[in-house]
């Protein structure tokens, strides 16, 4: 403590701090009474859009905790035209996620190529029996109703890659179609693809 | 007959005040301390912002088992909480709320109140000694050492006011009080308040009960209703200290419209002082034993003596 300071100044400063706190709003979250405002993309529970699942097993293979259980069988569909070939497809029998093992990394959601898995912000599914934390596919399907629409991009974020590629292609198209020779070359424009 | 009814009524009112005011102060502490720490404090008990929290606490304490340690000095152990609490009830009897609104208007009220408040520490001492627990004993000794150090400036500061007013009657002191005494008796007010905090073992002077090092000191072995009595004694102590500070230094019932609103002024001032007690508790960390003694002997006692001299000089000059 410096000698020049008035004795008791530090004490007064302490009193000021506590009094200023008294005039501010408390930061306590009244959780069970007031639901928390979760940030976008909150990872509460994983929802399954069963209709989209093709039983490709990518999620179960990538899962670091081995908490996804998938059972399936093949079914054949009779040919749609006479003399045609029978088509076989996978039918999902069981899809379960054991949330007592899950570490909420979200790799399954990222890896799913058919958009069958989604994050839902719901988090109130604590259970008194650990076996109740294994959500079967009907329960996982129910979580789909709680999946929010994806949040809007930040104002200053770069446009999504798909959009940027499409715009680039469109710009190229319009540049060619307005050439002075007047020849319409639009049919040989490459399909918009990322380089 | 009228005298008996009058006495019964006054004692009843004092008793009710003794039961209600500490609870109000306790609830205020819950809420004020919480908000000073950016929390909300009790929110559920009673429905509206946890107003019934202390009632719920009381019910809980009453339900608990009343344990007396096997090696404890049984009678002393059981008597200690009562002895800690009753002095504050007795002290409250002599403190005037408004002209005529006092339990018993004693000619030597100040002397009586300070003498009775000194008894309170016996509760801690007895509890600490009878518990057969080394932490309790340590706490009791700390309490005794603290009381020895702080009783002197406490009494000196009170004596300064008595000298200024020329009377020991608490009502008389308020009658003689003038607003400029606030300035004249300011050092005395400071010494009285700080020494009073130390006598109540309120943070930052809570070395004797320091829960982090000697596990609540003399109260370690207490459970249930007896522990609740010790707690109640602490809050009753805050009420008595605030009331005494109000009466001695802040002019008691004096204020605008004090013919009708005197009691309100006293209560307002008491709660203002109680608020400061809570505020100080929230703000400052605990003193160490040597810091406690140094504060008492090197700051409070000299300031109190200077105040006494100042009071004497001004009183003679007037």
Interface residues (C-beta under 8 A of the other chain):
Chain A: X11 X14 X15 X17 X18 X19 X21 X22 X24 X26 X27 X28 X30
Chain B: X32 X34 X35 X36 X37 X38 X39 X40 X43 X279 X280 X282 X283 X284
